[in-house]
């Protein structure tokens, strides 16, 4: 009888599971990557700017709200830079704003801190003007 493999708990693997869960819309799996006392900070100027705590607080106030306003919001992770418990990810956001119909395609950097196999801190860096422009209706 074989043993069930334990998932890789390295910081980069934990962060990758978070991206995969987010892309699949699996908020329960995403919450499993977050520490109970997680601090998740969306950048000033971003529509959801602020710091959110608890796994449910993050998914309710960030992922669920993005899904309300945007179609196919996806963070495409492509490059990981790791040093100890720190993981910086170069990524790209793509989506279409539901009320304006405008597409979004912008580069982003995410900084994660992972301890004991859980994300304890997240900070977003993004060109907030591009996000705001996609969410703002054109003037006649």
FENGIUR-V76073 format. One record per helix or strand of 2 or more residues. SS is the DSSP state (H for helix, E for strand). FROM is the first residue (numbers start at 1). LEN is the number of residues. Records with the same first field share a line. If there is no record, write none. Layout:
# FENGIUR-V76073
SS->FROM-LEN ; FROM-LEN
This chain:
# FENGIUR-V76073
H->11-14 ; 27-6 ; 55-15 ; 128-8
E->34-9 ; 50-4 ; 70-14 ; 86-12 ; 103-13 ; 118-9
